[in-house]
Amino acid sequence: MKKCFVNKDEFKARLDMAAHNKQPYELLMQGNSKTLNLSDGSSYYLYSLRKSLDTEKKDLSSDRLPANEIYFIGQVKKHIMDNGFHKSIEKNYRHKDMIKFISYNENMGIGEFFDDSYCIDITGAYWRSAYNQGYLSKSLYEKGLTVDKRVRLACLGTFAKTVSVINFDGEKEYFGNDIKPKFEHVFFNAANLIYKCMNACRKAVKDDFIFYWTDCVYVKNKSAVDICRGIMVEHGFDSHDDYCKRISFEHNGIRVNKWSEKKDKFEDKFYGIMID
């Protein structure tokens, strides 16, 4: 069954038409994607990720990611599956709950703040992690560097997401059995390598550690930056660092005012973490 890539309006129209004509269908939903499989064998695919995170943007037609970037997700999955990497590359963790995506210095409390600090961000963390493990060819890896970073993440994240199923028998809709991911370790292997790197940074800089969030670690001074960047190189990652004007601990999270190279200005970013 060949999937036809459509936009949001056409997908809805196809779905409404099937319901109106009492044509049975199967609707699969996974993250930002939906697939409509009709009883006549036709299949329609929608991926709703937008270029911009601006929810107020009115001209959504110009804000859709290019079709070739959406197709890239399927190309990556096909490459991994066709080459058997989802089986030949084994789990590198005992249990996924052991992978910590967030950590903060528990010696710090609500109301504390740090001026003139820094953050060190792994460049293309998940994509590079997948490449380092052998999931990606060099050409596929380099092609991935040209697409939206959320598309790169989705290439791996699709292996770890449950698919929700809705069936329509021509009269009524009903929920089918969820399709659980069979090869979620493709995503979590990448996540675990990043976690090991973040944790190594945390331990190495000791009291200069403030917090880390997924693939970015925040530290108190420039010497800690150099230590972390060295550790990232040892773990096979490139990185870049940015200056933070202030990092403050609040009751329901950590607020960071940092320099944005892309926007050429300081901007606030809030990380929702319950501070004890």
C-alpha positions in Angstrom: 0.0 0.0 0.0 1.6 3.3 -1.2 1.1 6.3 1.1 0.1 9.6 -0.5 1.4 12.6 1.4 -1.3 15.3 1.9 -1.8 18.5 3.9 -4.1 18.9 6.9 -7.1 20.1 4.9 -7.0 17.3 2.4 -6.5 14.7 5.1 -9.6 16.0 6.9 -11.6 16.0 3.6 -10.6 12.4 2.9 -11.6 11.4 6.4 -14.9 13.2 6.3 -15.7 11.8 2.8 -15.0 8.2 3.9 -17.3 8.7 6.9 -20.1 10.3 4.7 -19.9 7.5 2.2 -19.7 4.9 5.0 -16.4 3.6 3.6 -14.5 1.5 6.2 -11.1 2.9 7.2 -8.3 2.5 9.7 -6.8 5.6 11.3 -3.3 5.4 12.8 -2.0 8.1 15.0 1.6 8.4 16.2 3.0 11.6 17.5 2.8 14.3 14.8 1.7 11.8 12.2 -1.6 10.3 11.0 -2.2 7.7 8.4 -5.6 7.0 6.9 -6.0 3.5 5.3 -9.2 3.2 3.3 -10.9 0.0 2.4 -10.2 0.5 -1.3 -6.5 0.2 -0.7 -5.6 3.9 -0.8 -3.6 5.4 2.0 -3.1 9.0 3.0 -0.3 10.4 5.3 -0.3 13.6 7.3 2.7 15.0 9.2 1.7 18.1 11.1 5.0 19.5 12.2 5.5 23.1 11.3 8.6 25.2 10.5 7.6 27.8 13.1 6.6 27.3 16.8 4.6 30.6 16.5 1.0 29.4 17.2 -0.4 32.8 16.3 0.9 32.6 12.7 -2.1 32.9 10.4 -0.5 31.9 7.0 0.0 28.2 7.8 0.2 27.2 4.2 3.7 28.7 4.0 4.7 27.3 7.4 4.6 23.6 6.5 7.8 21.7 6.3 8.8 20.7 2.8 7.5 17.3 1.7 11.1 16.0 1.1 11.9 16.6 4.8 8.8 14.6 5.8 9.7 11.8 3.4 13.1 11.8 5.0 11.7 10.3 8.2 10.5 7.2 6.2 13.8 7.0 4.3 15.8 6.8 7.6 13.5 4.2 9.0 13.7 2.1 5.8 17.5 2.4 5.9 17.7 1.1 9.4 15.2 -1.7 8.9 16.4 -2.8 5.5 20.0 -3.1 6.8 18.8 -4.9 9.9 20.4 -2.4 12.3 17.3 -2.5 14.5 18.3 -6.1 15.4 22.1 -6.2 14.9 22.7 -3.2 17.2 21.7 -4.3 20.6 20.4 -2.3 23.6 23.1 -0.4 25.4 21.1 0.0 28.6 19.4 -2.3 31.1 16.1 -0.4 31.4 15.0 2.9 29.8 14.0 4.3 33.2 17.7 4.4 34.1 18.2 7.1 31.4 17.9 10.5 33.1 17.0 13.3 30.7 17.0 16.0 33.4 19.2 16.6 36.5 20.0 19.6 38.7 22.4 20.4 41.5 20.3 19.4 44.6 22.5 21.7 46.8 20.7 24.6 45.2 17.3 25.7 46.3 14.4 28.0 45.4 15.4 31.6 45.2 19.1 31.0 44.3 20.4 32.5 41.1 23.7 32.5 39.2 24.9 35.4 37.0 27.6 35.1 34.3 27.2 31.4 33.7 27.3 29.2 30.6 25.5 26.4 28.8 27.2 23.8 26.6 25.0 22.2 24.0 25.8 19.0 22.0 25.5 19.8 18.3 22.9 17.6 16.7 22.9 15.3 19.7 20.5 12.5 18.8 21.5 12.5 15.1 25.2 12.2 15.9 24.6 9.6 18.6 22.8 7.4 16.0 25.6 7.9 13.5 28.2 7.0 16.1 26.5 3.7 16.8 26.3 2.8 13.1 22.6 3.3 12.4 23.3 5.9 9.7 25.6 5.9 6.6 27.8 8.9 6.2 25.7 10.2 3.3 22.5 9.8 5.2 24.0 11.5 8.2 25.2 14.4 6.2 21.8 14.7 4.4 20.1 14.8 7.8 22.1 17.8 8.8 20.3 19.8 6.1 16.8 19.1 7.4 14.9 20.6 10.4 16.3 19.3 13.7 12.8 18.2 14.8 12.7 16.0 11.7 16.0 14.4 12.6 14.6 13.7 16.1 11.4 12.2 14.6 13.5 9.8 12.5 14.6 8.1 15.7 11.5 9.0 17.9 9.2 7.1 15.6 10.8 3.8 16.8 9.7 4.6 20.4 6.2 5.8 19.9 3.0 3.8 20.4 0.5 3.9 17.5 -3.1 4.6 18.5 -5.7 2.9 16.2 -9.2 3.9 15.4 -11.3 1.7 13.1 -14.5 2.6 11.2 -16.7 -0.3 10.0 -19.0 1.9 7.9 -21.4 2.6 10.7 -19.4 3.5 13.8 -15.9 4.2 15.0 -14.2 2.1 17.7 -10.7 2.0 19.2 -8.5 -0.8 18.0 -5.6 -2.2 20.0 -2.6 0.1 20.3 0.5 -0.9 18.4 3.4 -1.0 20.9 6.9 -0.2 19.5 9.0 -3.2 18.9 12.4 -1.5 18.5 12.3 1.4 20.9 15.9 0.8 21.7 16.9 2.5 18.5 15.8 5.8 20.1 16.8 5.0 23.7 20.3 3.8 22.6 20.9 7.3 21.3 19.4 8.8 24.4 21.5 6.7 26.7 24.8 7.8 25.0 23.8 11.4 25.5 22.8 10.7 29.2 26.2 9.1 29.8 27.9 12.2 28.4 25.7 14.6 30.4 26.3 12.6 33.6 30.1 12.5 33.0 30.0 16.3 32.7 28.0 16.6 35.9 30.5 14.6 37.8 33.6 16.2 36.3 32.7 19.8 37.1 31.4 19.0 40.6 30.1 22.1 42.4 30.2 24.1 39.2 27.3 22.0 37.8 24.0 23.8 37.8 21.7 21.5 35.8 21.4 19.7 32.5 18.4 19.2 30.2 18.5 16.4 27.7 21.7 17.4 25.7 22.6 20.8 27.2 24.5 21.3 30.5 24.6 24.5 32.5 27.6 25.4 34.5 28.9 28.3 36.7 32.1 29.4 34.9 34.3 29.2 31.8 36.7 26.6 33.2 33.7 24.2 33.6 32.8 24.9 30.0 36.3 23.7 28.9 35.9 20.6 31.0 32.5 19.7 29.5 33.5 20.4 26.0 36.5 18.1 26.4 34.2 15.3 27.8 31.9 15.7 24.9 34.7 15.2 22.4 35.7 12.1 24.3 32.1 10.8 23.9 32.2 11.5 20.1 30.2 14.8 20.1 30.8 18.3 18.8 29.4 21.1 20.9 28.9 24.9 21.2 28.5 27.1 24.3 26.5 30.3 25.0 26.7 32.9 27.7 23.9 33.0 30.3 23.2 36.4 32.0 21.3 34.7 34.8 20.0 31.3 35.8 17.5 31.4 38.6 15.8 28.6 40.6 12.1 29.0 41.0 9.4 26.9 42.7 8.2 25.2 39.6 11.4 25.3 37.5 14.6 26.9 36.4 14.6 30.2 34.4 17.5 30.9 32.1 18.3 34.3 30.4 20.8 33.4 27.8 22.3 34.8 24.6 20.7 33.5 21.4 23.2 33.4 18.5 20.4 32.8 16.0 18.3 35.8 17.2 21.2 37.9 18.2 19.8 38.9 21.5 19.2 37.6 25.1 16.0 35.6 25.6 14.3 33.9 28.5 13.8 30.1 28.6 11.9 28.3 31.3 12.5 24.6 32.2 9.7 23.0 34.2 11.4 21.1 37.0 10.0 20.7 40.5 12.6 22.1 42.8 12.7 20.5 46.3 
